[in-house]
Amino acid sequence: MGSTPKKIKLQSRELEVVDIPTMHGLSDEEYRDFIQSGELMYVDHHEVLRSYPADYPIATTREQLDIYIAELQRLRDTMVSRSENGATEIDDVGAIDDTDKPMA
């Protein structure tokens, strides 16, 4: 790595946020609209993919974006699909309720 990441303070931003139970209840179309709204990420005028909430760079090249996408795909394999039998429920504080799932 060419340089060490640095901690910085950013000015406050007004954000549209979604809690876990609300996000869990979004339809695929509603979630797609939320993702495409620019509230989570955007490409700046230097063509850098950035996090909107913290404004840090996520990827500066297509190759870096491909690596990021591959990592997201790896994480995807650890998550439960809404359509799988026995999918967990999300309670009002964001905890996963899996009490009715059989023990493995």
C-alpha positions in Angstrom: 0.0 0.0 0.0 1.4 3.4 -1.0 0.2 5.4 1.9 -1.5 4.9 5.3 -5.2 5.7 5.6 -5.8 8.9 7.7 -8.6 9.8 10.1 -10.4 13.0 9.2 -13.3 15.0 10.6 -16.1 15.9 8.1 -18.7 18.5 8.3 -22.2 17.3 9.2 -24.4 16.2 6.3 -28.2 15.8 6.2 -28.9 12.2 5.2 -31.9 10.1 4.5 -31.4 7.0 6.6 -33.3 3.8 6.9 -33.3 1.6 10.0 -32.9 -2.2 9.7 -36.6 -3.2 10.2 -37.7 -0.5 7.6 -35.0 -1.6 5.1 -35.9 -5.3 5.6 -39.5 -4.4 4.7 -38.7 -2.5 1.5 -39.7 -4.1 -1.8 -36.9 -4.8 -4.3 -38.1 -1.7 -6.3 -38.1 0.5 -3.2 -34.6 -0.7 -2.2 -33.3 -0.1 -5.7 -34.8 3.5 -5.6 -33.0 4.1 -2.2 -29.7 2.8 -3.6 -30.0 4.9 -6.8 -31.0 8.0 -4.9 -27.4 9.0 -4.3 -27.8 8.9 -0.5 -25.3 6.0 -0.1 -22.7 6.6 -2.8 -22.0 8.8 -5.8 -19.3 9.4 -8.5 -17.7 12.8 -8.0 -16.4 15.2 -10.6 -13.0 13.4 -10.6 -14.8 10.2 -11.4 -14.2 8.7 -8.0 -16.8 6.5 -6.4 -17.5 8.0 -2.9 -19.5 7.2 0.2 -22.1 10.0 0.5 -22.5 9.8 4.3 -18.7 10.0 5.1 -17.5 11.3 1.7 -14.6 8.9 1.6 -13.4 7.3 -1.6 -14.5 3.7 -2.3 -12.9 3.2 -5.6 -10.8 5.5 -8.0 -10.6 3.1 -10.9 -12.8 0.5 -12.6 -10.3 -2.2 -11.4 -10.8 -1.1 -7.8 -14.5 -1.1 -8.3 -14.3 -4.7 -9.7 -12.4 -5.7 -6.5 -15.1 -3.9 -4.4 -17.9 -5.7 -6.3 -16.1 -9.1 -5.8 -15.9 -8.4 -2.0 -19.7 -7.5 -2.0 -20.4 -10.8 -3.8 -18.3 -12.7 -1.2 -20.4 -11.0 1.5 -23.6 -11.8 -0.4 -22.9 -15.5 0.1 -23.1 -15.0 3.9 -26.6 -13.4 3.8 -30.0 -14.9 3.8 -32.3 -14.5 0.9 -35.8 -13.2 1.5 -37.2 -16.1 -0.6 -35.4 -18.8 1.4 -37.5 -21.0 3.6 -37.2 -20.0 7.2 -35.9 -16.5 6.5 -35.4 -14.6 9.7 -37.6 -11.7 10.9 -36.2 -8.4 11.9 -37.5 -6.9 15.2 -38.0 -3.2 15.9 -34.4 -2.7 17.2 -32.8 -4.4 14.3 -32.1 -7.7 16.0 -32.7 -10.9 14.0 -35.3 -13.2 15.4 -34.5 -16.7 14.5 -36.2 -18.5 17.4 -38.4 -20.4 15.0 -35.5 -21.6 12.8 -34.4 -25.2 13.4 -31.0 -25.6 15.0 -28.3 -26.7 12.6 
